[in-house]
Amino acid sequence: MQKELPDHFRPWMEIANELPHLIESHQLQARVNKMPLLNCRFLRGYREQRLAHLVLSVMAMGYVWQRGENQPEEVLPRNLAIPLVEVSRSLGLPPILVHSDLVLTNWTPRNPERPLEIGNLDIIVSFPGGESLRGFILVTVLVEKAAVPGIKALVQAVNAILQRSQNSLLQALQRLKLSIQDITRTLGQMHDYVDPDIFYAVIRIFLSGWKDNPAMPVGLIYEGVSTEPLEYSGGSAAQSTVLHAFDEFLGVCHSKESADFLHRMREYMPPSHKAFIEEIHSGPSLRDHILSFGNGQLLTAYNQCVEALADLRSYHITVVTKYLIIAATKAKGRRPNHLPGPSQALEERGTGGTEVLSFLKSVRDKTLEAILPQSD
């Protein structure tokens, strides 16, 4: 991945490389206030723009939440706000930290010759959270990697439907199922690398946004961009393209409330990712195809994909319960001196602003409803 920006942007990279220390010592705001206003024109190409978006949006998260949830900064200074909005417009992304920044842009192999596994990966930009933050980001990188064969299988499957090739479709569905199962296994590495108390009390605030967040009820003023506060949701796994694409392909229909939130999260994806989901949506219907052919093998393979997706969502619920709900209960029972007070307003909410468990359970239950009855 792109790790460096041109020399013109050294003031940004110097701050980015020291972010955990600057935030923990409450010096970030003073450093950003002295930062020169730099021109995004000097960014060369897409990868540098993506790295700039990561650097500026993590800086913005640190700036807003440096003093914790009870004292958020309500104005982003112009020397940060203007370039962040400028590079966001170029990329078609919102001016806040999104999943594609924190995860897809924010990793690099230590040795490019060796396999992409957690011991051979580093993150590029960090904030407080130490090894648990590194683990949280890199396990999520590996989850996205586990999804790659599944995304490729979607493309193979759509082509197989168009060409009416049942064998190719069957093979694609089997690959999709294996990929979804691999995602679930990979997500399990969270338990090995991320401490729930650190995630809850330290990391989570820096993923929080300024929409549907009681700590920032009116949003954030981007100085030099807008005199009115703007509202954007925090980072969320729902901003990953993967499950949106799987849902569209498998024909999973969510409740209106869940579907509204999921559709809103598509505005936080790179435009090419959103276009891919829409392409799957407007392509041929897998369910109709299977029902019209009455092929028992295809029906079984389809149902196994849906069941694997529901199992992944059930497993995600257990992970979220450990890292959010149980950690919140434990945090209420003690206030350690060295950790900032955890986020009260966000207790039952995900960082994207949803009431998290009811949302995840609804999404899982609606997945199960997609299972097709076996004909005798």
Phi, psi and omega in degrees: 000161176294125183247342185229151173254161177303160186306327179308328187261017182305320179303325177292312186293326179297318177291315183302322183287345181246012191306312183304314181295315183297323180288313184296328180267009178057034179256355188297315184301316180297320180294317181294321181299333180269355186290139177290154175279112185257154185262124182293350179304332185276003174282129183259101170085176190297315185294321177293324177296319179296318178295319178298320179297318177300308184299312184289323183285325175294320176301319180296317178300315180296320182296314183291317190255012184308320184261014176093177188293331185280345179227059180291151176277130188261356179231126174269123186294154189300326182290347171255318185295316186295308179295327179297316180291322181297312182288330177296317180297319179299323185269348186072029178245159175284158182277061177206161178295126179238169181306319183291337173285298191299327186252298191289330181267345199253042176216157178207141179284142174290317178230106185299342181281339186265163182299154179277085173234170196299328180289345182250018182235150171229156170268160185264313181238139186230167166220186185303149181135349172053225183296328179293323177293315178303315180297316181301314181291313187286326174297321179293323173302316182290330173297315178297321179295320179297335181280346186302312178299329178292317178296318177296323179296325177301315182296316178300318184293317180298317178296322180295321178295315181296325181268001181053042178259100185294324181295316179296322179294317179300315179299318181296319180294323178293322177294321180297315180301314181297322179295316180296320178295324179291323176301314181299314179301317183294320178302330178299339178293344175309318184297332182277333192241350186234123177278122184301324182292321177292317179301312186291312190272337187245308191285319194299323182300326184281356173258359186276145182256198181230046169218138184053033178237111183302337180289338179224070192298333182256352181105197186236136175274123174266099187298137180083356181243313185209137178278338177270146175295147178248147183245128176222142180286154176285177181296147183205145175300338179291351175273356175282138183290337196302302187288332174301314182294318179297316179301314182298317183293317183279352179075033177282128181249123181265164177298161184303316183296314179294317182297322179298315179297314181299320179293323178296325180293338178294336177289350181258010179257155170305139184306326180293327178291314179299319180296325178296314179300317182293326176297316177298317182299319185272358179281186182294150182277119178297315182299313180300318181300313182294317182294324183285336181270337180058031180272113185300323180296317180295317181298317179296316181296321177299310182298325178294325175296314181297318179295320178297321179293320177294321178297318177301316182292324176296318180294320177300323178298319180293324179294313181296323178300317180292316189274342182243302191286309181292318180298325179294317180297317179296320183294327178296328185280349179207151177234086182297142185295325188276353180250142176295155178302129180292167193282101181295315186297336186259012192308312184259013186246148171284169181293341176281353176102004180269156169285105209289314186291318181295324177297309184295322179292319178298316181296320177295314183296321179292331175297313181299328180294344180282349182299133181270140179293139177284131176272147183283000000 
